[in-house]
């Protein structure tokens, strides 16, 4: 890796700062010896899937960690969403934020349920309870809140609304494993919460997901649904699908769960170094990570305000990419601007001004246990150098586009 100097932007002709790409969502990997030992044991037993002992152990440990009654592990977070939605018997219209990963909306539309996109709070980027009230119609059956960047939704407000309006409340908690609200861990809110353990999540199972709930009857129903409706060896009692987690994924989950405190500590350390390295830049705001809060700090989220910053968000992104820093513009352009939703709701943007604004300025920077202060120092230097040479960077981008 080469030290960066102010004139060494790859976009201006110099070599990139990093020989290998630094990705957002680069996987955390816990104790390799533990993982490989579990895999060897799995191979010796020849029990690779179908509700094996590692899955059972993983479910028990996650439930204990979150303080919930039930964890039902799944093959991925999207299937977990789909099964939870179906088990809760949602129908008609369900209110969701547009500022989320497309899977949240697709999990509804896949089952012919209409996602009604709600605007967000511009400070937290999560669904705005005040706007939720305005979107409820006789066809509304529920609300899916999305905890974003490790910052939970306004769970108390959403709970009050859904109780008063007799609606079902569930959460997409893919970003919020290990986070708390008032001392209560995410996983305990709504009828159910869904986690993703995809490789890009700080707590990963290679690929996986889970539904967690404190509702005994709902848990029994979901367990049937994720295994074709089987109750016992050859007795099908309910309609279902194949949503099971395999043993290798559970082994990675057990390995990473054992290292979760170290992962969170690395995330918090990195957040601090980013905050220091980017401090004082005009038009650049990092979403705060309050050390007094229990958050997993897995996402470093910068907002680039083009009214104050010498470069726009996409120009900063291009400068970082040229240096092999693969930052991302989550969740641009918003679900409402993707198909099929932009065709179904062509004027949705008029109802989502805050979503439009936030989607146009968010930039997510690399984080996790695989990077540290040295790499972060270089990333911050790239941003500072780019902003200090804004005219040169803009000119280089214009020539490249031509």
matplotlib code that plots the C-alpha trace (Angstrom):
import matplotlib.pyplot as plt

x = [0.0, 1.4, 1.2, -1.2, -0.2, -2.5, -1.8, -2.0, -5.7, -6.0, -8.8, -6.2, -3.8, -1.9, -1.9, -4.7, -4.0, -4.9, -3.6, -6.7, -10.3, -11.7, -15.4, -18.3, -19.6, -16.3, -17.0, -16.0, -14.5, -14.2, -11.9, -10.9, -9.8, -13.2, -15.0, -12.8, -13.2, -17.0, -16.8, -14.6, -17.1, -20.0, -18.3, -17.5, -21.2, -22.4, -25.3, -25.2, -28.7, -32.3, -32.4, -29.1, -27.5, -25.5, -28.7, -30.4, -27.4, -27.3, -31.0, -30.7, -27.7, -29.3, -32.5, -30.4, -28.3, -31.4, -33.5, -36.3, -38.4, -37.9, -35.3, -36.1, -33.0, -33.5, -31.5, -31.4, -33.0, -35.3, -37.0, -37.3, -39.1, -41.4, -42.3, -42.9, -45.2, -47.1, -47.3, -48.6, -51.3, -50.6, -52.6, -53.9, -51.5, -48.5, -46.7, -42.9, -40.1, -38.8, -35.4, -34.4, -32.9, -35.2, -35.9, -38.2, -40.5, -40.1, -41.0, -44.4, -45.0, -43.9, -47.0, -49.2, -49.3, -48.9, -46.0, -47.1, -44.0, -43.7, -41.3, -38.5, -37.1, -34.2, -32.1, -32.5, -33.3, -36.0, -39.7, -41.5, -44.5, -46.2, -46.3, -47.5, -50.7, -51.5, -51.1, -53.4, -56.5, -59.1, -56.8, -53.9, -53.1, -49.7, -46.5, -43.0, -40.5, -36.8, -34.1, -31.4, -27.6, -28.0, -30.3, -33.7, -37.0, -39.3, -40.6, -42.8, -44.6, -45.2, -46.4, -49.0, -50.2, -50.6, -52.4, -54.8, -55.4, -55.5, -52.7, -49.9, -46.4, -43.2, -39.6, -36.9, -34.0, -31.2, -29.0, -29.7, -28.4, -27.2, -28.7, -31.0, -33.9, -34.1, -32.2, -34.3, -32.5, -33.9, -35.8, -38.3, -40.5, -43.6, -45.1, -41.8, -38.4, -36.3, -32.5, -30.2, -26.9, -25.7, -21.9, -22.1, -23.6, -21.2, -22.7, -22.8, -23.5, -21.9, -25.6, -28.6, -31.3, -33.8, -37.2, -37.3, -40.5, -42.0, -45.2, -45.3, -48.1, -46.4, -43.1, -44.7, -46.4, -43.1, -41.2, -43.8, -43.7, -39.9, -39.8, -42.6, -45.2, -43.7, -44.7, -42.6, -41.0, -43.6, -46.6, -47.3, -49.9, -49.5, -48.4, -44.7, -41.5, -37.8, -36.4, -34.0, -30.5, -27.7, -25.2, -22.2, -24.0, -24.9, -21.3, -20.2, -22.9, -21.7, -18.2, -19.0, -21.4, -18.5, -16.6, -19.4, -18.1, -14.7, -16.6, -18.6, -15.4, -13.7, -16.7, -16.8, -13.0, -13.3, -16.3, -14.1, -11.3, -13.6, -15.2, -11.7, -10.4, -13.4, -14.1, -14.5, -15.0, -17.7, -20.9, -19.7, -21.7, -21.2, -24.2, -23.3, -22.5, -23.2, -20.9, -23.7, -26.0, -25.9, -25.5, -23.5, -21.9, -21.5, -22.2, -20.2, -22.7, -21.6, -24.0, -22.6, -24.6, -23.9, -25.0, -22.0, -19.6, -17.2, -18.1, -21.4, -21.9, -21.4, -18.2, -16.8, -17.8, -16.0, -12.8, -13.0, -13.6, -10.6, -8.5, -9.9, -12.2, -15.5, -17.8, -21.6, -24.5, -27.1, -30.1, -30.1, -32.4, -35.0, -37.3, -40.0, -37.6, -36.9, -39.1, -41.8, -42.6, -41.7, -44.2, -46.9, -46.4, -44.9, -45.6, -44.4, -41.5, -44.0, -44.9, -41.3, -39.3, -37.1, -36.4, -35.4, -33.1, -31.4, -31.0, -29.1, -26.5, -25.8, -22.4, -21.4, -17.7, -15.9, -15.9, -15.4, -12.6, -10.6, -9.6, -8.1, -6.8, -4.1, -6.6, -9.1, -6.5, -5.9, -9.6, -10.1, -7.0, -8.6, -11.8, -9.9, -7.6, -10.6, -12.5, -9.3, -8.9, -12.6, -12.2, -9.5, -11.6, -14.7, -12.7, -11.2, -14.7, -16.1, -13.2, -13.7, -17.5, -16.8]
y = [0.0, 3.4, 6.5, 9.1, 12.6, 15.4, 15.1, 11.3, 11.0, 8.1, 10.0, 12.6, 10.0, 8.7, 5.1, 4.1, 4.5, 0.8, -2.2, -4.2, -2.8, -1.8, -2.8, -1.6, -4.8, -6.7, -9.8, -10.1, -13.5, -14.7, -17.4, -19.4, -22.4, -22.5, -22.4, -25.0, -27.3, -27.0, -27.7, -30.8, -32.1, -31.4, -33.4, -36.3, -36.5, -36.0, -33.9, -30.9, -29.5, -30.3, -28.8, -30.1, -29.5, -26.4, -24.7, -25.6, -24.3, -21.1, -20.5, -21.0, -18.7, -15.9, -16.1, -15.9, -13.0, -11.0, -11.9, -13.3, -16.5, -17.8, -17.6, -19.4, -19.5, -19.2, -19.6, -15.8, -12.6, -12.2, -15.6, -14.8, -11.6, -13.4, -16.1, -13.7, -11.6, -14.6, -16.0, -12.7, -12.9, -9.4, -8.5, -5.5, -2.6, -2.5, 0.8, 0.6, 3.2, 3.5, 4.2, 0.6, -2.3, -3.5, -6.9, -5.2, -4.1, -7.2, -9.5, -7.8, -7.4, -11.1, -12.0, -9.5, -7.1, -3.5, -1.7, 1.9, 4.0, 6.3, 9.2, 9.2, 11.3, 13.1, 12.9, 9.1, 8.0, 5.7, 5.7, 8.9, 7.9, 11.2, 10.3, 6.8, 8.0, 9.9, 6.8, 4.4, 3.4, 0.7, -1.6, -1.2, -4.4, -3.5, -1.6, -2.8, -0.5, -0.7, -0.1, 1.6, 1.8, 0.2, 3.0, 1.7, 3.1, 5.1, 1.9, 3.4, 5.7, 2.9, 0.5, 3.1, 3.7, 0.1, -0.7, 2.2, 1.5, -2.3, -3.0, -5.6, -4.3, -6.1, -4.9, -5.5, -5.5, -6.4, -3.5, -3.7, -7.0, -6.3, -2.8, -1.6, 0.7, 1.9, -1.2, -3.6, -5.3, -5.1, -8.3, -7.7, -5.2, -5.7, -9.1, -10.3, -8.9, -10.2, -10.3, -10.8, -12.7, -12.1, -11.9, -8.1, -7.8, -7.4, -10.6, -13.0, -16.7, -16.6, -16.4, -16.6, -14.8, -15.3, -14.4, -13.7, -13.3, -13.6, -15.0, -18.8, -19.5, -17.4, -19.2, -22.6, -21.5, -20.1, -23.3, -25.2, -22.8, -22.8, -26.6, -27.3, -27.6, -30.8, -31.7, -34.8, -37.2, -37.6, -35.5, -32.3, -30.2, -26.7, -25.1, -24.1, -23.7, -24.4, -21.7, -23.8, -22.7, -25.2, -26.4, -24.6, -21.3, -22.0, -22.9, -19.5, -17.9, -19.6, -18.6, -14.9, -14.7, -15.6, -12.6, -10.1, -7.9, -7.6, -6.7, -4.0, -2.6, -2.5, -0.7, 1.9, 2.5, 3.0, 5.4, 7.5, 7.7, 8.6, 11.4, 12.8, 12.4, 14.1, 16.8, 20.3, 19.5, 21.8, 20.0, 16.6, 15.3, 11.9, 10.3, 10.3, 7.2, 8.1, 6.1, 6.1, 4.2, 0.5, 0.4, -2.0, 0.9, -1.3, 1.5, 4.7, 7.0, 10.3, 12.9, 15.1, 18.3, 19.7, 23.2, 23.5, 20.8, 21.7, 18.3, 16.5, 13.1, 11.2, 13.1, 12.2, 8.6, 8.6, 9.9, 7.2, 4.5, 5.7, 5.0, 1.5, 2.6, 1.0, 3.3, 2.9, 5.2, 3.3, 3.2, 5.2, 6.0, 4.6, 1.6, 3.9, 4.7, 1.0, -1.4, -2.4, 0.4, 3.3, 2.1, 1.3, 4.6, 7.1, 10.1, 8.6, 11.1, 13.9, 12.2, 11.4, 14.6, 13.7, 10.2, 11.9, 14.3, 11.8, 9.2, 11.9, 12.7, 9.4, 7.8, 4.7, 4.2, 0.9, -0.4, -3.6, -5.6, -5.9, -2.2, 0.1, 3.6, 3.5, 2.6, 5.1, 7.8, 7.3, 7.2, 10.5, 12.0, 11.0, 12.9, 15.9, 15.9, 15.6, 18.5, 20.6, 19.9, 20.1, 21.8, 19.3, 16.3, 17.7, 18.3, 14.8, 13.3, 15.3, 14.2, 10.6, 10.8, 12.2]
z = [0.0, -1.0, 1.2, -0.3, -1.1, -2.1, -5.8, -6.0, -6.9, -9.3, -11.1, -12.0, -13.4, -10.4, -9.1, -6.7, -3.0, -2.3, -4.2, -3.2, -3.1, 0.3, 0.1, 2.2, 3.8, 3.7, 5.8, 9.5, 10.2, 13.8, 15.1, 12.1, 14.2, 15.8, 12.5, 10.8, 13.8, 13.6, 9.8, 10.4, 13.0, 10.6, 7.9, 10.2, 11.3, 7.6, 8.9, 6.6, 6.7, 7.7, 11.2, 12.5, 15.9, 14.9, 13.7, 17.0, 19.0, 16.9, 17.4, 21.2, 21.5, 19.4, 21.4, 24.7, 23.3, 22.3, 25.3, 23.1, 23.5, 19.9, 17.1, 13.9, 11.6, 7.9, 4.7, 4.2, 5.3, 2.3, 2.8, 6.5, 5.6, 3.2, 5.7, 8.6, 6.4, 5.4, 8.9, 10.1, 7.4, 6.1, 3.0, 1.0, 1.8, 4.1, 5.0, 4.6, 4.1, 0.5, 1.9, 2.5, 0.6, -2.2, -0.5, 2.1, -0.7, -2.8, 0.1, 0.1, -3.7, -4.2, -2.2, -4.1, -1.1, -2.0, -0.4, 0.5, 0.7, 3.7, 4.1, 6.7, 9.5, 7.9, 11.1, 11.7, 8.2, 9.6, 9.0, 10.2, 12.5, 11.7, 8.0, 8.8, 10.2, 7.0, 4.8, 6.7, 4.7, 5.1, 3.0, 5.4, 7.3, 8.8, 9.1, 8.5, 10.3, 9.2, 11.7, 9.7, 10.2, 13.6, 14.8, 15.8, 14.6, 16.8, 18.2, 21.0, 18.5, 16.0, 18.7, 19.9, 16.3, 15.4, 18.7, 18.3, 14.6, 15.1, 12.7, 12.7, 13.4, 12.4, 11.7, 9.2, 11.7, 9.2, 10.4, 14.1, 15.6, 19.1, 19.3, 22.2, 22.8, 26.4, 27.6, 25.5, 22.6, 19.1, 18.5, 21.2, 19.3, 17.2, 16.6, 15.0, 13.9, 11.0, 10.9, 7.9, 8.5, 5.0, 4.5, 4.3, 7.8, 10.7, 12.3, 9.4, 8.7, 5.3, 4.2, 6.5, 8.3, 11.2, 12.5, 16.2, 18.3, 21.8, 20.4, 20.9, 18.4, 15.7, 16.3, 15.9, 12.7, 11.2, 12.1, 10.1, 7.2, 6.8, 6.5, 3.9, 6.7, 8.2, 11.7, 12.4, 10.0, 7.3, 8.5, 6.6, 8.4, 6.8, 3.6, 3.6, 1.7, 2.1, 4.3, 6.4, 7.3, 6.6, 9.2, 7.6, 7.8, 11.4, 12.2, 10.9, 12.9, 16.1, 15.3, 14.7, 17.6, 19.9, 18.5, 18.4, 21.1, 19.3, 16.0, 17.7, 19.4, 16.0, 14.5, 17.3, 17.0, 13.3, 13.7, 16.0, 13.5, 10.7, 12.8, 13.6, 10.0, 8.3, 11.0, 9.7, 6.0, 4.6, 3.7, 5.0, 8.0, 9.6, 11.3, 15.0, 16.9, 20.5, 22.8, 25.4, 23.1, 22.5, 18.7, 16.6, 14.7, 11.6, 9.0, 8.6, 7.0, 5.5, 4.2, 1.4, 1.1, -2.4, -1.3, 1.0, -0.2, -3.1, -4.7, -5.0, -3.4, -6.7, -7.4, -4.0, -4.7, -8.0, -6.4, -3.8, -6.3, -8.4, -5.3, -4.8, -1.9, -2.9, -0.9, -1.6, -2.1, 0.0, -0.7, -3.8, -5.6, -3.2, -3.8, -5.3, -8.2, -8.9, -10.9, -10.7, -8.2, -10.4, -13.0, -10.4, -8.5, -11.0, -8.8, -5.5, -5.3, -4.6, -1.4, -0.4, -0.4, 2.6, 1.1, -2.2, -0.4, 1.9, -1.0, -3.0, -0.3, 1.6, 1.2, 3.2, 3.9, 4.5, 8.1, 10.0, 11.6, 8.4, 8.4, 11.0, 11.7, 8.9, 6.2, 7.6, 7.7, 3.9, 3.1, 4.9, 3.2, -0.2, 0.6, 1.9, -1.2, -3.5, -1.9, -2.0, -5.7, -6.6, -9.9, -11.1, -9.9, -11.7, -14.8, -14.8, -14.3, -17.2, -19.5, -18.4, -19.1, -22.6]

ax = plt.figure().add_subplot(projection="3d")
ax.plot(x, y, z, "-o")
ax.set_aspect("equal")
plt.show()
